[in-house]
Every structure is written in C-alpha cells, then in structure tokens.
C-alpha cells in the first residue's frame, strides 16, 4: 500500500507541474485525485506500519520517483551530483526498512 501511495505521490507532483499553477483543468483535477489517493493509502498503511518507516518510504519513493520523472519526462538535468543524491535517498529508505522494528 505504501508503494502505491508513493507512486501516486510521483503522479501528483508531475501533474502539479503540468497544471501550471492550477491554470490547466485536467492536470489540476488529476493532481487532486492522485494526491488524495496517495494520502488515503498512506493513512491506511499506517494502521499496521510504524510511522517512521512508512512515511520515510512514502516520501522516498515520491522524491526518487519525481526526480527520475523530471529527468525522463520533463527534460530536467541528470548531473552526477543529482543522481548521487537520489541514490543516497534510496539507501536511506532501504536502511530504515532493514532496521525497522516492524
């Protein structure tokens, strides 16, 4: 559930950019739907998971996925420092999962 919530976070972030400040209807509507779905799924996952692990995974998936989506879909830079930083986020999320008490 956290994984799907994280994927929806990527969707809403990209749609937020494409909405151009909420001036475009369909990207704005998609942003609201994806954002609500992401939060609802995270809330449901928190019933059974520790908040530290679930929230870190959710934001990690969103941050890494949004950075990759920006590079692939929006022609943003893929400089080595940026890619190394994304890798560090991945390592951090994996570490939290490995050392989680749940």
N, C-alpha and C positions, 0 to 999 in steps of 0.2 A: 504494500500500500504506500509506503514511504517512497519507493522508486517511482511509482506512477505519479504521486504528488510532486516529486522533483521534476519529472518530465513535463508536467503541466506548468511548473514554475518557468521552465525554459520557454514554453509556448507563450505564456502571458508576457514575459519580458520582451520577446521578439515582437509580439503584437503591439505592445506598448510603444515600441519604437516606430512600428509601421502605422500606428494611429496618428502620428504627427501631432501630438498634443491633444488627442481626442477630437481632431478635426475630421477624421475619416470614420464613418459609421461602422463598417463591418470589422475592421481591426479593433475598434473600441469595444464592440459587443463581444468579440472573441476574447479580448483581454479580460473582461468582467467574468465571463463564463469559465475560462481557464483558471483565473485567479481564485474564484470561489471554489471550484473543484479541487484545486491544489490545497487550499486551507482546510476544506472539509475532510479530505483524505488524510491530511496530516493530523487533524484532530481525532479522527477515528483510530489512526495508528497509535496515538499517544495513550489510548486506553490500555495497551499492552506493552508498550516500549518505554524505556526511560527517556525523558525529555532531552537529556544531553546528547544521547546517541541519535535519536530520531531527528531532532532539529538540525544537528550537525550534518547528518546525511542528506536531509532535505535541502539545506542551503548549499551544501557541497555539490550535489547533483545539479542544482539550479545554477550555481556560479560557474562550474566547469562547463556544463552544457550550454549555457548562454555565451560564454567566451568562445566555445567552438562554433556555435551557431553564428555568432558575429563574424568569425573568420570565414566560415564556409558560405553563409547566406548573404551577409551584408558587406563583404569585401573589406573587413577590418584587418588591421595588421596582425601578422603572426611572427613577431620578433622573438628571438630566442629567450629573452627575459620574461616575456609574457607567457610563453609556453612552459618555461621552468616554473613560474609561479602557479600556473594551472596544475602542473604535476605535484607541487607541494600541497595544494588543496586536496588532491586525490589521496596522497599519502596520509594526510591528517585525518581524513574521513575513514580510511581503512584502519588507521591506528585506533581511532575511537571505537570502531566496531570490534576490533580484536580485543581491546581492553575493557569493553563494556561489561557491566555486571549482570546483564540480562542475556 
